[in-house]
Amino acid sequence: MLVEKVPITAWLLVVLVFFVASRLHRPKKSLDILPKVRAEDEPRCLDSEVPFVGHAYNYLTQGPAYLYRLWKQSEEAIFTLKVLNKSVYVFADPEALQAAEKHYKTIINDQLFVEGTSQLFLWSKRQQEIALIHINNPHSAVPSLLKTVRPALRDSLRPGMNLDEIGFRYQKEFGRHVNALAAAGPEKIQLWNWIRTTMTLGAGLATFGSKHPFVTNPSLQADFWAVEKENLKLIFYPFASLVLRKGFKARQRVLRAMSEYTDGGGIEDASSFVRAYHKVLEQYNLTNEELGSFDATVLTAFIGSLIPLGFWVVLFILARPDLLATIRAEVDQCVRPPPSTGRSTSVDMDQLRNNCPVLYASVREASRIAMQAPLFRTVTEDTRIALPSRGETYLLKKGSLAMIAVSCVHGNEKAWGPDIYSFDEKRFLPRNGAASAEVHEGEQIAKADPDIARPVHFDAFTRSAFTPFASGVHLCPGRHYAQSVIMTTVAMFVTSFDVTPLENDGIVIPPMKPELGLGSAKPTHDVGLLVNRRVGFEDVQWGLEGSS
């Protein structure tokens, strides 16, 4: 699949992305961010055609594909980029990523996360301080916000009752939009716009309840996506109120609405997940504005990547009649009760998780292709990284910036084969993995492979080449949430509708806009479809009856 080049923006961005990123993790008592002189045993330094800013310029104009090209040309597992005479270590090989995760205590993301989030969602100075207490004041009697919130997020989003609650809520809201689509006959839609709108409303209501701003004021959806579109610029641009007025104003409205949501008691109708982390936050006596900015952070982290990924999964399936037929056969067995005229039906979530191996594999494969944005870490102490298969050891210097090049590990031909840009769900079916080659039945697959981010039938190298939800201790706690919402979306849409492309040349997969920093890739243009009710589903109404 081809990735479109990013248009060249204001020349200031050439310097800002890496320059400011390097300063976001500055040690509090030091003016030096990265080592000024590269030691001999650091990873090999790759030169750029233009001194000082060449790598930043190329990344901004080519996106993650630039990192992939450097890796293919150099064949280095880890390499160094110099930006303004500073060093950035790029981890491009699954073995290197494995090695980095073994040093999770010295290669961390907390500082970059907090300071980047603070720029984007205007966290107060107090929020930033209490979030990083474990780093800046480890002997404090006040517990770190990050250290206390993470277990609440992880525990409340494990597979179980809390996650099922969100799934049922989402199914009910998304089902309302499915019920309305093509109800009176064939209807034209733009798929990306339709998916983005319905999934945003569904995820907002399922997670934050009926008083969430997306529900009470649907126009705020546009503001949310305007902020999401400009997220890196809002973090890095100086004078954002002047040069990014649309995104700046949209952010103001989103933050104001989230603050009013908290002030108005919206949390009372929120999911158990949201109530759980709000309960943890009570000990810090945050203001409504501070709580609103935290909720906006959670919302963006969870649905900013989730919804584009849902679009790609649906589109990849619709573009392949053979795959569509296979997944329909799987999902039809999960509909309870079986559809009949005038009856309410639903997707049985347990059956969907346990008996749809091809759908499950399709979600994983779409994740591999669409989630290419790099992950950033900081090196807090001098750290030696060993790569046994290469017989290499490298020194990572304290204060350096580390970048996990997801585009490289997701494009590793040793792990995925030569056709890395082609959608092939069979990569993730267990018969392709030596550890579980004998497993074929759907129920057996699900029981052996319950975590979408950890394909157990792969060897360690290939598992490390799949990192859409990060990895190791940094593994995203929302991955089960994403799996549940995406599989529900796909199941209900492909089961309910037959589609015909509005263009005569069939369903064409549009190029992906490269994501420079956050989220999943978006399409460069929308896909027009004529939607008809599928035979046998003409009068079916999706509801909750029959859910388990």
N, C-alpha and C positions, 0 to 999 in steps of 0.2 A: 504494500500500500504506500502510495507516495505521500509525502508530507510537504505542504505548501510552504514556501519561504515567507518569513514575516516581513511586512513592509518596513522600510527604514524609517524610524521615528526620529524625534528630536535628538541631535547629536549628543546632548548631555547624557543620554542613557548609556552611551558608550562607556563612560567612566562610572556612572552611578551604581549599577547593579553589583559588580564585584567590589568596588571601592567601599560602598556603604555597608554591604554584607560583611566585609571583613571587620568593619568597626562595630557592628552590632554585638559581637561577642567579646569586646575589649575587656581585658581584666581591669577591675576597678582601680587598682593601684599602679597601673603601668600604662605608659603612652605607646609602647610597642605592641602591635597586634600580631604580626607574623614575623618570623625571623628575617632579618635584612640580608643575610648571607646564607645560601643553601649549602648545608654540609654535604660532604662527599657521599655519605651513605643514605642520603634522602632519595626518594624516588626520582627517576630521570626527569629532567626539566625539558619540556617541549617548547621550542621557540615559536614565535609568531612572526608573520611578515612585517607587522607594524609594532614597533617597540611600545611597551608600557600598556597600551590599551587594545592591542590586536585581538587577544583572546576574548575580551569582553565584547568587542564589536562583533566578532564572528558569532559568538553565542547569541547575542541579541538579534542578529539577522538570520541565523540558521536554526536556533533553538537547540534542543537536545541532540539533533542529528549531527551537530558540530562535534560534540563529545564522542559520538559514535565514530565519526570519521577519524578523529585523532587516535582513537584506540585501535582502529583497523590498520592505520598507517604505522603506528608505533609498535603494536603487539605487546604493549606494556600492561601488566595487571594493575599497577598503580603508577600514575605519572603526575608530575608537578606542572602547574601553569603559573607563570609570573604575570601579575597584574599590578601595575604601578610599583614594580620592584618588590611586590609581596608574593607569597606562595600560597597556592591552593592545591591540595592533594586530591586527585580524582581517582576513585576506586571504580575500576571498569570491568573487573573479572569476578565471577562468583566466588572463587577461592579467596580473593582479596576481601570481598564482603564478609565471608565467613570469619576471616581473621580479624576484621574490624569489630565484629560483634563479640568476639572473645574479650575485647578490651572496652567493654561498655562503661566501665568506671572512669575511663580517661578520654574516650571519644564519645561525646554526649551531644544532645540537641537542645537541652533545656534553655541555655542562654539565648541561642538564636531564636528559639520558639517564642520566648517571653518578649524579647525586645522587638522582634518582627511583628508579633501580635499586638504589642503595645502601640506600634506605629500605625497599624492598620485599623484597630478598633479602639484606639485612644485609651488604653488602660492607664489608670492613675499611677502616680509614682508609688503610692502605698501598695497598690496591687502588684506592681513589679517587684517591690521589695519583699513582700511576704511570699511571692511565688518562688523566689530564688534564695530564701533563707538557708536552705540546705547547702548552697554553694558559698554564699557570701558571709554567712554567720552560722556555721554548722552547730555551734554550741548554744544557740538560742533556745529559750524555753518555749518559744512560739513555733509550732510545727509549720513546715513549708506547705504552702497552698498546693503546689504541684504534687508533693509527696502524699498529701491526704486525699486529693481529688481523684488521682489516678486509680487507686483501688476501688473507689466508689463507681467510677465509670466502667472499669473492667468487670466488677462483680455484678453490676446491674444490667450488663449487656451480654452476659453469658447465655447460651441457649437454655431456655427455661421459661418460667411464668412471665417474668418481666419482658423478655423479648417477644414472647407470644402476644402479650398485651399490645405492644407496638404494632406487631404484624396484623392483628385483628383490626385495630383502628385504621391502619393504613389500607387494608383490604376493603373496608367499608367505604372510606372516602374515595379511593381510586375507583372502586366499583361504581360509585355514583356517576363518575365521568364516563366510564365504559358503558353504563346503561343508557346514557344520553346520546352517545355517538352513533350516528347512522340509524337512530331509532325510527325515523320517518322515511327512510330510504337512503340510497347512496349519498355519501358526504365527502367533500374534498377537505383534506387537512394538509398542513405542513408538519411533518412528523416531529422534527426537533422542537418546534414551538409547542406542539400539543403535548409531547412527553414532558418537556420542561415545565409547562404550566401545571399539568395534572399531578406530576410527581412532587413538585414544590409544595402545592397545597396539601397533598396527601401526607408527605413527610412532616410538614409543619404541624398539621393537626395531630397526627399520630404521636408525635414526640412532645409537643408543647401544649396540646389541648385545644379546646374550642375557642379560647380567648387569645390564641396566638395572632399576631398582627397580620399574617398571611391570610388568616380566616376572616378576621373582622375588617380588614382593609386590603383586599386582594391587589390593589395597585402597588402595594409595597413590594410585590414580587419583582416588578421591573427595577425598583431601587436596589433590591438585593443582588440581582444579576448585574446591574451596573457597577456595584462595588466589587463583585467577584471578577468582573472583566478587567477592572483597573487595579486589582489588588497589589501587584508589584509596584506599580507607579505610585499608589497611595502610600506605600511603605518608603519608597526611595526618593520620590520627587521633592525638591524644595518648593515652597510656595504652592502647595497643592490647591489651596483655595483659589488661586489665580489661574494656574495652568491646567487644572483638572476639575473645573467647576461642576460638571455633571456628576462625576464620581464623588466629589467632595460633598455636594449637597445631598446626594443619595445616601451617603454614609450617615450624615446628620439625621436624616429622616428615619433610617433603620435603627440607629442607636436610641433615638428619642422614643420610637415605638416600642423597642424592647424594654426600655426603662419604665414606660407606662404600663406595659404588660405585667411587670413585677409589682409595681405600685398598685395596680388594680386587682391583685389577687389571682392573676392568671395561673399561677403555679398550682392552685387547688385542683385544676382539671388536667394538669400535665401528667405525663406518663410516670411510672414508678422510677424510671431512669433519671428523669429531670429532677424529681423530688428528692432522689437519693443524693445527687451532688449538691443540690441547694441546701440540704440538711447539713452537709459537711461545711459548706460555706458560711453557715450561721455563726460559727465560732470567730469569724474575722470581722463581724459587724460591718459588712460592706454596704455602701449606699445603694439606692435603686439604680443610679447611673452606673456604678461599678458592676452590679449584678447584670444589668442590661448588656454591658460590653462583654461580660463573660459569656452570657447566653448567645450573643451574636458570634462569638468565637466558636462555641460548640456547634451552632447551627451551620456555620460555613465549613467547619472541618468535616461535618457529617454529610452534608448534601452537596457541597461544592464539587466533589469528585463523583459522588454517587449518581447524580442525575444524568450527567453526560454519559457515564458508563451504561446506565439503563438504556439510553438511546442507542448506543452502539450495539448492545446485545440484541435488541429488538430488530435493528436494521440488518445486522449480519444474518440473522435467522430468516427474515423475510426475503433476503436476496438469494437464499438457497432453498429451492422447493423441496429437495430431498431432506435437508435438515429440518425444515418446517414440518414436514410430514412426521418425522421421527419424534420431534418434541411434542407435537400435538398428541401423538399416540401415548406418550408418557403422561402428559398433563391431563388428558381425558380420564385417566384412571384415578386422578386426584380430585376430581370434581364431586362434591357431595351436597345434596343428592344428585344423581345423574340428571342432566338438563331435560326439561320437558316444558311444553308451552305453558306460560303463565306462572311458572314456579320459581321461587327464589333458590339460588344455589350459591356455592362458595368453593374456594380452594381449600382443601384439607392441608394445613401447613405441615403436619408430620409426614403425610404421604409425599408432599412436594419435596421436602428435604431428603427423604429416604429412598424414593423410587424414581428419580429423574436424573440418572447419571449423565445423559447427553446434555440436558439443560445445564446441569452443574458444570460440566466441562466447557460449555459454551460461554458461561459467565467468566470462567477463569481465562479462557483464551482471549476474550474481548478485553479483559483486564491487562493481559500481557501486552496487547497491541496499543491500547488507548492510554494507559498510564505510564508515561515516559518522563515526567518531570523529575529532576534530580532531588535527592534528599541531602540536607546539610547538617553537618556536625561540627563541633569544635574540639580541639585537642587540648585538654587541660593540664597534661603532664607529658614530658618526653616519653614516647611510646615506641617500642620496637615491634614491628609487624613481620611475622614469618610466613613465607609461602613455600611449604615443604616440596610440593610437586615441581617447583621451579628452582629449588635450592637457593632462594633469595630471602634476605632479611633487610628491612628498611627502617630507618629512624624517622618518626614523625615528631616534629618539634612542638613544644608547648606553645600554645597561643595560635596555632595554625588553624586554617579552615579546611575541613574535609568535605568532599562532595561525593555522594554515592550516585554514580551515573546509571540510573535505571534504564536509560535507553540502550546502554551497552549490555547489561546483564539480561534484559528482555530480548536483546537481539543476538545473543550468543549462539552461534551455529552449532557448537559442540553440544549444547543443551537442547536446542530446538530444531536443528536441521537447517538446510540451506534456504528454505522458503520462509524466512522469518517474518516477512510483511504480509503473508497470506493468512487468512483466517482458517484455521484447521482445528476444530474442537477435538479431533482424535488425539492431539498431543497430550490431552489431559485425561483420556480414558485409561483406566488402570492396566489394560492389556499392553499398553506401551511402556509400562514400568516393570523392570525386572523383579522388583520386590513383591509385586502383587499380580504377576502375569496371569495367574489362574483365576482371578476375580473378574466375573462378568455380570452377575446378577445385581440389579439396582440396589436392593436392600443390603446386600453384602458390601457393596461399594460405599454406601453412606456410613455404615457402621465402622468401616475400616478407615474412613477418610472424612471426619466430621468438621474439619476446619478448612475453610476455603483458602486460607493463606498458606496452608501447610500440606501439600500433596504427599501423603505418606508413601505412595507407591513409587516415588522418585528416589534416586540416590541423593546423597548429600549435596553434590555439585549442582544437580538440576534444581533441587529445592532452593538452593541459594540463588539460582538464576531467575527465581520468581518472587518478586518483591513489590507487588502493587500496594500492599498495606504495610510497607516497611518490614522489619525483621527483628529477631532477637528480642531484647528487652524493650525495643522501640516499636514492637508490633502494635498496630492500631487496635484499640479496644472496640472500635465500631465496625469491625469487619463482619461480624455475624449479623449486625443490623443491616449492613449493606447487602449481604447475601440474601437476607429475608425479603427486603423491599424489592430488590431487582428481580428475584425469581418470581415474586408475586406479580409484579408489573408485566413481565414477559408472559407468564402463564395466562393471565387474564386477557391480554391483548391478542396473542396469537391464537388462543382458543376461540375468541369471540368473533374475529373478523377475517374476511378475505380482502386482500388489497390488490389494486392495480396501479402501477405507476402512471403519473400524469404525463410523463415524457414517453416517447415512443420507443426509446432504446432500453427499456426495462429499468429495474431498480439498480441504480449505479451508486456505489459507495463513494461519498464525497471525500476529498482529501481532509486530513486532520490539521487543524491549526496547532502548531507546536506550543506546548505549555512551557513557559520559561521558568516558572517558579512553583505554582500551586495548582492542584486539581488535575482532572482528566482533560484530555484533548477535546476540543469542540469541533463540530463540522465547519468547513469553510462556507458552506451554503446549505440550505434546507432541502428536504426531499419531499416532493409533492406526491400524495397518494389519494386515490379514490377508494374509500372504505365502504365495504358492504358487510352486512351481517352474515356470518357463516351459517350454512345450512344446518338446521338443528338447534341454532342459538338465536333465532330471530326474535323471540319474545322472552328470552331468559333475563332475569334480573339478578345481578350479583348482590348478595347480602351476606349475613353471618350464619344463617341457618345451616346446620350440617358441619360447621367448623369443629375441629377437635382441639 
